[in-house]
Amino acid sequence: MEFNLDDMSKAKIVQLILDKKTEEALFKLSKYYSIQPPQIVVGTIKGKRRTVYAVYVQRESKIYCINSDIFYNPFIVLHEFYHHLRTHAGIHRGSEKHANQYAKDFINSYNRVNFSE
C-alpha cells in the first residue's frame, strides 16, 4: 500500500480540518486509501476520559474527540486516522510513534505549501 501523498494533497487535508471540515478530510483520505472512512464524534469513552484528547475505537471504526477543539486539530485527527488506516488497510506499523510521524508529515507539508502567500 502506498503511503505517499504529495505535499499539496496533504496540505489540503490539513486545511480542510482547520476549516472545520473534518469529516470531508477523513472521507478524502479514506477514498485515497480505498477504505471506509471512520466516524468522528465529540464524546468520551469510559475509562479514557481523563487520559486522552482523542481515541480510535477499532470495533466501532470511530474516532472520539474530547471536545470540539480537538475535532478540528489536524495533528490529533490525523494521528487517530492513522490507527484507523492501520486497522482497515492491513498495515502493521501501528505504534504511537508511527501515528505521530504520519500526522507530522501532513503538518510539515502544510507548512511547506503555506496557503497564506
N, C-alpha and C positions, 0 to 999 in steps of 0.2 A: 504494500500500500504506500502510495506517495504522500509524504507529509509536507511537501514544499509548495506553498502558495507564494506568489510573488509579493514584493513589498506593497504594491498598490492595493492588491486584494486584501492583504492583512490589515492595512491602514483603513480601508473602507469598513471592515468588520468592526474595528475599534471605534470608528466614527459613528457607526450605527448604534453601538451600545451607549456611547456618550450622548447621542441624540435621543436617548430613551426609546430606542427601537431594538431592544434586546432580543425579543422573540424573532424578529426578522433576521438579525445577525445569526442566531442559532440555526434558523431554517436554512440560510445560505451556506453556512459551514456544513451542516448535515447533508445538504444536497451535493456539495463538493465531494464529500466522503462517501456518498451513496448509503447513508444510514438514516433511520428515523430521527427527527430532532427530539431532544429531551423536552419535557415540560419544565417550565421555570416559574416558581411562585415565591411570594413573600410569605414566610412562615418558618416554623422551627420543628425540629424532631426531638421527641422526648429523649433525654439523656445527652443531648448535644447543645442545649440552649445557651450555655454559658461558655462553651469552649471554642466555637467556630462561628465565622461570619456566614459561611455557606457550606453546604454539604450535598454531595451527589448520592442519591439512593438508587442503587442498581436495580433492585426488584421493582421499583416504580418508574424507572427511567425519568427521574425528576430531580431537578436542582432546587434546593430550598435555600433562600436568601433570608438572613435575619431581619432585614429592613429594605426599604426602597433605595437607600443609598448604595447598598451592596448590589441590588438588582441592576444598577447602572454603572457598576465598577468593572471596567474591561478586564483588569488583571484577574479578579476573582471569578468572574463569569467564564473567562477562557480557561482558567485553571480547572474549574469544575467540568467544563465541556470536555477537556482532555480525558477526564475519568470516564465520561460517557463514551467518548470515542474509543478509548482503550477497551471498554467492556463490549461494545457492539461491533467493533471492526476487527476483533481478534488480535489486537495489538497487545503485546505482553510487557510493555515498558510502562508500568503504571505507578511508579513511585511518585511521591510528592515532589522530588527533585525534577523529574521529567515533566510533571504537570506545571511546575513553576517555570521551567525553561520554555515550554510551549507558549505560555502566556507572555513571558518576557519577549519572545520572538515577535509576537504581534505588536506589543508596545514599542519595541525598538523600530519596527517597520513604520509604525505610525509616526514616530519621532523623526525618522529619516524623510518621510514624504512631506510632513509639515504642511497641512492643508491651509494654514493661516497666510501663507505667502501669496 
